[in-house]
Amino acid sequence: MSDSEQSTNFAEYSYEKAITGKDKAHRALYITGIVFIMILPILIAVIFHIYFIIYVMPLVLILGVPLAKFFFRYLQNEYKYTVDRSSFKMELIHGKAKPKLLYETDVKDMLFAVPATEENKQKYASFGVDKTVYCCVSETSPDLYITAFKDNTGKTVLMYFEGSKKALKIMNYYNKNVEVSQDLNH
């Protein structure tokens, strides 16, 4: 296969999830918990007069700081999808970690892929899906699309994702139930 053929049948798009109030609350609780764990040995030493715990404090810091950095990445969500010919893959990336495959399907097996207008949201909300997932920047994004397909367990998944012109054009080539909106930013 030539490079030009590969580039016309391949699209990759990644985007970071917008930080919501719920995400800010999770981050605040996470930071509060880490600070509490870090000062816990000092509190135990003062309250119970067990001062040898102070010698454990450096160990708590040595182990605690890298662990705090490691787990903080789970508060940073980025989504990436790839359309390679008729294959569609959605991945989740936490921080700088290796991408985790969330869903993979053949574009031909998608029941539809339409812009997430209010009319379409209402029309497909009661579509008889087993699971609704949001793999998008925000639920009010102007490039939001809705698709439905069966996952590897046979359940019907209704997915909200960010549309890109190139990916949707490739998807439309393999499945005529994919609508390409002219209003897309990417």
N, C-alpha and C positions, 0 to 999 in steps of 0.2 A: 504494500500500500504506500502511495506517495505521501510526502509531507503535506501537500495541499489538501489531499483527500482526508487525511487524519485531522487537519486543523478545521475543516469544514464540518466534520461529523463529531467534534469534541468540544465541549464547553464545561468550564469549571467556574463556580461562583462561590465566594465565601463572604460572610458577613458576621459581625459581632452582635449579639443580643443586646438590646438597649437595657440599661439599668433602671429597674422599676423601684417603687417604694418598698416592695417586698424584698427585693434584692439588697437594698440599702439596710433594711432591718436585719437580714441574715448576716450581712457584713459587720454590722454593729455588734450583734450577739457573738459572732465569731471572735472579733477583736477583744470584746469584754471577757469572753471565756479564756482566751489565751493569756491576757493580762492576769486574770484571777489565778490560773494555773501557775504562772510564773512567780506570783507573790505568795502562793499557798505555803511554801516552806517557811517563809518569814512569819506569816500569821500563826502557823502551828508552833513555831519556836516562842513567840511572844505570849500566846494564849496559854500554852501548856508548860511553859518553862523547860522545853526540851531543846536546848541550844545546839546539840550536836547535829540537828537537822540543817543548820546553817551550812554545814560542810557538804550537804547534798545540793545546795543551791547552784553551784557551778554546773553540776551534772544536769540539773533541770534546764538551765540556760543552754548548755551545749547541745542537748537533745531537743529542747523545745523550739528553739528558733528555726532550725532546718525543717522540723515537722510542721511548724506553723506556715512556713513558706510553701511546703509541699501541698498541704491541704487547702491553702488559699486559692490555688488554681481552680478548684472546683466551684469557686464563686465567679469565675470568668468563663463565659460560654460563647463559643463561636461555632457557627454552622457552616458546613461546606457541602455543596452538592456537585456532582459530576454527571454529565450526560455524555456518554460515549456510545455513539450510534443509537441503539434503542435501549441501552442500559441506563437506569437512573439510580444513583447512590446518594444517600443523605448521611453525612457524618457529623459527629459532635466532637469539638476540640475544647478541652479544658486547659486554659492557659497555653503553655507551650508543649503540652503532652501530645503523644501520638493520637491521631484521630481514631474515634471509636465509630464503627459502622452502626448506624441506627436502623436504616431501612435500605433495601435494595429490591428493585423491581424492574420489569421490562416495561418500557414506555407503551408498548402495544397492549399491556394488561391494565393500564390506567383507565378507569371508567370515564374520567374527564380531567381537565386542568383548566380552570377558568379564573378570571380576576375575582378577587374577594370583594365584590360590591355588596351593598346591603341586601340587594335582591338575591344574589347568589348565596350569600351567607344564610339567609332564611330558607331558600329553596333546598339547600343541601344539608342544613342542620338536622333535619328529620329524615335523612337519606337511609337510615338503617345501618349505621356504622357501629362497629364494636369499640372503636378507640378513636379519639380526636387528639392530635398532637400539634403543637405550635413550634415549628422550626423557623422562626422569623425574628426580625429585628424587634418589631412590636406588633400588636394586634391592629394598629391603626396605620400601618405603613402604606404609602401610596402604591408600592410595587407588590402588594400581597396577593398571593394566588392560593387557590384551593384545589387539591387533587384527592382522588380516592383510588385505592388499590388494595389488593389482598397481600398481607405480609407472609413471611415464610411459615407462620403457624396457621394460615388460612383465615385469619381475622381481617375484616375490612377496616382499613385505616383511613381516616379523613385527615389530611395533612395541610396545614397552612405553611407556606414557604414564600421566600422572596423570589420574584420572577426576574429573569434577565432575557433580553431580546434574543440573543444567540441561542441560549439553551432552549427557550420555548419554540423557536423556529425549528430546531433539530427535532424536538419532541413532536411538533405538529407534522413534520414530514413522516414520522413513523406512526402517528396516531392523530387522526383528523378530529378527535374530540378535545384536542388541546387548542385553546384560543390564545392568540397572540395579540395583546393589547398594544395599541400605538402609543399609549401614554407612559410606557415604561421609561425609567430614568437610566437604566443600565443595559 
